[in-house]
């Protein structure tokens, strides 16, 4: 066994800090290992990098990181929530999220037509402009969610947008819980003949997992994006050779979001010889550190 190294901050470079943290303990060490595994995944020739993004990370300021990683080729397949896509569209339409406070009267915010996401505020007027945008869309009566999101990205034409960048780079964006978001509600109300073909998305995701040589994934949070990626790998010959998870949930309640990655070995989702690490950390802390390390 090697001794734990006491941290000494000798450099202002985040990359040097992360490299030092790998010889410490607890979740600092795990976060450093997560950076190293992701870096190896990125550098591995032919590796298909699946990225699961749960929650609503765009309001917290993480939009630019995901957008940049898609642009740089660090993400080959994005699986995310409707919330992230809704807020990406909101930003592209000019409705920036605002720094607020968690300790505030929600009754007063309601009167002022402001929506609260912990300590981030968003003016409710965004939905009016979003509806105007949605009404202008020419949507096929039957389409997959991926095709719909690419089309929205092209129509937004915002270089800072996750969806615009994904459409430009031909990076698939799968959103298996898409109807559970404000953007989908607007589409459902204004395009009532639309039928979303979720099974087309699922077959494409499975094919991508099937063809991966090798496969790796990064999970920010858990929920549906995590399960969607790991389940696709379960039903193909290619389980993950690399796996990273950043979560604030713990495994003991039995929920998916906190489930240990090594549990995926028993299901055939993670290779028994895989390099994998799970760090218990707030994603709004982990993502910037990981991005700075990979820069």
Secondary structure, 3 states (H helix, E strand, C coil): CCCCCCCCCCCCCHHHHHHHHCCCCHHHHHHHHHHHHHHHHHHCCCCEEEEEECCCCCCCCCHHHHHHHHHHCCCCEEEECHHHHHHHHHHHCCCCCEECCCCCCHHHHHHCCEEEECCEEEECCHHHHHHHHHHHCCCCCEECHHHHHHHHHHHHCCCCCHHHHHHHHCCEEECCCCCCCHHHHHHHHHCCCCEECHHHHHHHHHHHHHHCCCEEEEEECCHHHHHHHHHHHHCCCCCEEEEEEEECCCCCCCCHHHCCCCHHHHHCCEEEEEEEEEEECCHHHHHHHHHHHHC
